[in-house]
Amino acid sequence: MNQSLVDLSIENIIKNIKEFKKELNFINCRNPYIIAIGDETARILQQYLPEYAENIHSIPHYAKRGITKKEFEESIKKLGE
């Protein structure tokens, strides 16, 4: 997604993190395995969810320039290791 179309304001990030935490609480999830799509997403999640930092795993965005289908598939397979 073009980052210019995404609201990355601190206010919006905090609002979405609060909603995400409410969803985790609603499903009674205490030890989530979080897959972040893209490095920027992983960075934001690690910054605002430090209590889950070791559970945040990043894969490249599927539209990342230069990534092949095989490389993308390999990044997905690594999550299971």
N, C-alpha and C positions, 0 to 999 in steps of 0.2 A: 504494500500500500504506500502511496506517496505520502511521506511524512507531513507535507504541507496540508494534507487533508485531516490530519490527526491532531486533536487538541491535547498537547503535552504540557499544558499549564499545571503548575503544582496543585492548584485547586481541583482540577479534573482528575489528576492522578490520585490524590488523596480520597476523593469521592469514590472512585472506582475501587481502590484498595479496601475501603470500608465496606463496600457492597460485596466484594469478593470474600472478605472475612465473614460477613453475615451469611453468605452462601455456604462456606465451609462449616460454620457453626450449625446451620440449619440441617445439614446432612450428617452432623456429628463426626466430622472428619478432623482428627487430631494430628495426623501424620501424613499430610498429602504428598503425593508425587506430582510435582508441578512441571509441565513441559512448556517452556517459553519458546515461542516461534520468533526467532531473530535475536541478535545480541542486545539490541536496545531494550527489548522487552525483558530479557533476563536481567539486565543491569537495573532496570526500574524495579522489578520484583525483588531482587536481592537488597536493594536500598530500602524499600518500604516494607518488606516482609523479612527482616533479619532472622526472625525466629524460625523461618523455614528455609534459610539460605542453603543448607546442605541438601534440601529436597528439590531445589530448582535446577532443572536440566534444560539446556538450550539446544535447539536444532536450528539450522539455517532456514530462513524464510524460503518457501518454495519458489518465489519469483526472484531470488537473489541472482544478480548477473554473474555469469561464469560458472555457476554450479550445474553439474550434469545430473541427469536423472539418477544415475548410479551413485553419485556422491550423496545426493539427497537420501536415497534409500539406505545407504550405509550409515548415515547419521541417525536414522530412525532405528536401525538394527542395534546400534551402540547403546541405545537407551535400555535395552533388555539385558545388557551385560552387567 
